[in-house]
Amino acid sequence: MPTIKTVTQFIKAVETIPHHQVIEQFYSENASIQENQAPPRIGKQNLIANEKAVYTKAKSVHSKCILPFFINDNQVVIRWKFRFDWKDGSYSEIEEIATQEWETKLIKKEQFFYDPQQFKPKKSA
């Protein structure tokens, strides 16, 4: 079961460092991430490669946890808000719910729930 301190450290990392570095620190070797009902991506190196690919398309990524978060045994639920500023000058703002299954201090399984329409780029003012 993750502690409040561990989950707080995870949230702080997501808010301050590139997401592929967060995966390196907080995900198990065989971790999986699933977006909505898509097939999960499996394996830490695969997850890192996917996040790096997203970052190559973005000028910047801003992440913010919307409190509170919830812990029940090894299950954690976090609400997130992300802003992706794309290299073409557009942006996308995403709000999602993440459900996680932890093994002590590492995430074993994560699934995101969000409306994919949020990824449609908007023109910056």
N, C-alpha and C positions, 0 to 999 in steps of 0.2 A: 504494500500500500504506500503510495507517495505521501509525503508529509506536506503540510501547508507551505513550509519553507521551500521544499523542492519545487512545487508547482509555481510558487511566487518567483523563484529563480528562473524557471522555464519561461514564464510570461515576460519577465524583464528581458531575457535574452531575445525572445521574438520581437519585442518592441525596439531593441537597440542594435542588433547585429544581423547580417544577412542570414536568411532562413536556412541555407545549406550548412552554415556553421552551427545553427541550433540543432539540426539533425545530427551532426557529428557528435555533439555533446549529450543529447537527451534521448536518442532513439537506439533501440537494440539492433544488433546485426541483422536480424531477420524481420525487422519491423515492416508494417504495411501501412499505406495511406490510401484511402478510398475517397473519391469525390462523388457525392450524391450516390447514384446507383451504378456508376461506372465500375469496371473491374479494378481491384486494388493493384497499386504498384507495390512490389515486394522487394525487400533487401535494402539495407542502408545505403549502399553505393548507388543503387538505382534511384533512390529518393533524393540523394544529394545531386546527382546528375540532372534530375528533373528541375530541382530548384535553381540550379545554376543556369539552365536553359531559360527559365522565366526571367532571371535577372539580366540576361544578355539582351532582352527585348525592352527592358525598363530603364529609364533614366534614374528613377528612384522608387523605392517601396517604403511606405509608412504603415506601421502596424500598431494597433491599439486594442488592448483588452477592455471590454465593457464589463465592469464588475456588477454583480459578484460572480465568482466561479464556484463550482460545486465539486466536492469529493465524496464518494461513497465507496469504501473499501478500496479497490484498485481501479475504480471508474472515476473519470474526471470529465466535466463538461465546462467548456469555455466559450463565451461569445466574443467574436472578433470583428473589428472593422479594419479594412485594408484600403489603402489608396495606392494605385499603380500609376505613376507618371511615365507614359510611354515615350520612346525616343522620337516619335513623329509629332510630339506636342499635345497629344490627346491624353486622357486619363480614364481610369476606371475605379469606381468605389464599390467595394464588396463588403457585405455584412454576412457573417456566417456563424453557425454553431458547430463546434468541434466536439466530438465525443472521443475519449481516449481510454485505452486499457493499458495500465502501467504494470511493470514488473519491478517493484521496489523503486529505484530512481530512474528507470528508463521506460520510454513509451514502446509498447509492443504493437499496438494497433490503434489507428486513428481513422475516423471518418468525418468528412466535412459535409454539412448540409447548407446549401445556398441556392439562390435563384441564378441560373447561368446567364440570364438576361443582363445581370449587373456587369458582366464583363464587356458588354458593348461599349467601345470607347466613346467618350464625350469630348467635345472640343473645349480646350482651355480658353478662358475669357481673356 
